[in-house]
């Protein structure tokens, strides 16, 4: 059995839990009621792993880069990522990483970008299941009418991040 090394991080807009396994970040997720159980269960099952609260080098580097991001000094991340999800979800998450800082797109546009234009709901579901918030910027996906819809950490956090990136 593998170990996911976790550490808590207090961001300016809420607490995150960071996790890494085999020198790759597998989690940067909001500490939110209800969400934790779902994400934790999925990660631990997919990776055949248990949690251990300790600071890995990749989590330490992530903390530094998140501090820089929240200070307005960083617009991209260079942390090695481990996507623990279905092939479809991984494809959505890989595409999320390609959305530039300060830019928003719709769920429909995201579905188009992965060549599944009719899979808007499935794309939205994959977006919501993303366990690596901020670094895999699911907050940059909005409704076709430009409304802020759905976000695992809550719409207040999505709005905070988009304002930080001056996308709102």
C-alpha positions in Angstrom: 0.0 0.0 0.0 1.2 3.5 -0.9 1.2 6.6 1.3 -0.3 9.9 0.4 1.7 12.5 2.3 -0.8 15.3 3.3 -0.4 18.8 4.7 -2.9 21.5 5.4 -2.5 25.0 3.8 -4.3 28.1 4.9 -4.9 30.2 1.8 -6.4 33.8 1.8 -9.8 32.3 0.8 -9.9 29.1 2.8 -8.1 26.0 4.0 -6.7 23.5 1.5 -5.4 20.0 1.9 -2.4 19.1 -0.2 -1.3 15.6 -0.9 1.5 13.9 -2.8 2.5 10.3 -3.7 5.7 9.2 -5.4 6.9 12.8 -5.7 3.8 14.0 -7.6 1.0 16.2 -6.3 -2.3 14.3 -6.3 -4.4 16.7 -4.2 -4.9 20.4 -3.6 -8.4 20.5 -2.5 -10.7 22.6 -0.3 -11.5 21.4 3.2 -15.2 21.5 2.7 -17.9 19.3 4.4 -19.2 16.5 2.3 -16.5 17.0 -0.4 -13.7 15.6 1.7 -15.2 12.2 2.1 -15.9 11.8 -1.6 -12.4 13.0 -2.7 -10.6 11.1 0.0 -12.3 7.9 -0.7 -11.8 8.2 -4.5 -8.1 9.0 -4.1 -7.3 6.3 -1.6 -9.1 3.7 -3.7 -7.6 4.7 -7.0 -4.1 5.0 -5.7 -4.3 2.1 -3.2 -3.0 4.4 -0.5 -3.5 5.7 3.0 -2.9 9.2 4.4 0.0 10.3 6.5 0.4 13.8 7.7 3.9 14.8 6.8 5.6 17.3 4.5 7.0 15.9 1.3 9.3 17.9 -1.0 6.6 18.3 -3.7 4.1 19.6 -1.1 6.7 22.0 0.2 7.3 23.3 -3.3 3.5 23.5 -3.9 3.1 25.6 -0.7 5.8 28.0 -2.0 4.2 28.3 -5.4 0.7 28.8 -3.8 2.1 31.6 -1.7 3.5 33.2 -4.8 0.2 32.8 -6.6 -1.8 34.4 -3.9 0.8 37.2 -3.6 0.2 37.9 -7.4 3.8 36.8 -8.2 3.0 33.5 -10.0 0.6 32.8 -13.0 1.7 29.2 -13.8 2.8 26.2 -11.7 5.5 23.7 -12.5 4.6 21.0 -10.0 4.5 17.4 -11.2 0.9 16.2 -11.1 -0.7 12.8 -10.7 -4.2 12.5 -12.0 -6.2 9.9 -10.1 -9.4 9.5 -12.2 -11.0 7.9 -15.2 -9.5 8.4 -18.6 -12.2 10.9 -19.5 -11.7 12.9 -16.3 -8.0 12.9 -16.8 -8.5 14.3 -20.3 -10.7 17.1 -18.9 -8.2 17.9 -16.2 -5.3 18.0 -18.7 -7.3 20.5 -20.8 -8.0 22.6 -17.7 -4.3 23.0 -17.2 -4.2 24.6 -20.7 -6.6 27.5 -19.8 -4.4 30.5 -19.3 -4.2 32.6 -16.1 -6.9 35.3 -16.2 -9.0 33.6 -18.9 -12.4 31.9 -18.4 -14.1 29.5 -20.7 -17.5 27.8 -20.6 -18.3 24.2 -19.9 -19.5 23.9 -23.5 -16.2 25.3 -24.8 -14.3 22.9 -22.6 -16.3 20.0 -24.1 -15.5 21.3 -27.6 -11.8 21.5 -26.7 -11.7 17.8 -25.8 -13.7 16.8 -28.9 -16.8 15.8 -27.0 -19.2 18.8 -27.8 -22.3 17.0 -26.6 -20.8 15.9 -23.3 -21.2 19.2 -21.4 -22.7 17.6 -18.3 -20.0 14.9 -18.2 -17.4 17.7 -18.6 -19.0 19.7 -15.8 -19.0 16.6 -13.6 -15.3 15.9 -14.3 -14.6 19.5 -13.6 -16.3 19.2 -10.2 -14.4 16.0 -9.4 -11.0 17.7 -9.9 -9.0 17.0 -6.7 -6.2 19.4 -7.7 -7.8 22.9 -7.4 -6.0 26.0 -8.4 -3.1 24.2 -10.1 -5.7 22.4 -12.3 -7.8 25.6 -12.7 -11.3 24.4 -12.7 -12.3 27.8 -11.3 -11.7 29.2 -14.8 -14.7 27.3 -16.2 -18.0 29.3 -16.0 -21.5 29.0 -17.4 -22.2 29.9 -21.1 -24.1 32.9 -19.8 -20.9 34.0 -18.0 -22.4 33.1 -14.6 -20.3 31.5 -11.8 -21.7 28.0 -11.5 -20.5 25.2 -9.3 -17.3 25.0 -7.5 -16.1 22.3 -5.0 -14.9 24.9 -2.5 -17.9 27.1 -2.9 -18.7 30.0 -5.3 -17.1 32.5 -2.9 -13.8 30.9 -3.4 -14.3 30.7 -7.2 -15.1 34.4 -7.3 -12.1 35.2 -5.1 -9.7 33.3 -7.4 -11.1 34.8 -10.6 -10.9 38.3 -9.0 -7.3 37.5 -8.0 -6.5 36.6 -11.6 -8.5 39.7 -12.8 -10.8 37.4 -14.9 -13.9 39.0 -13.2 
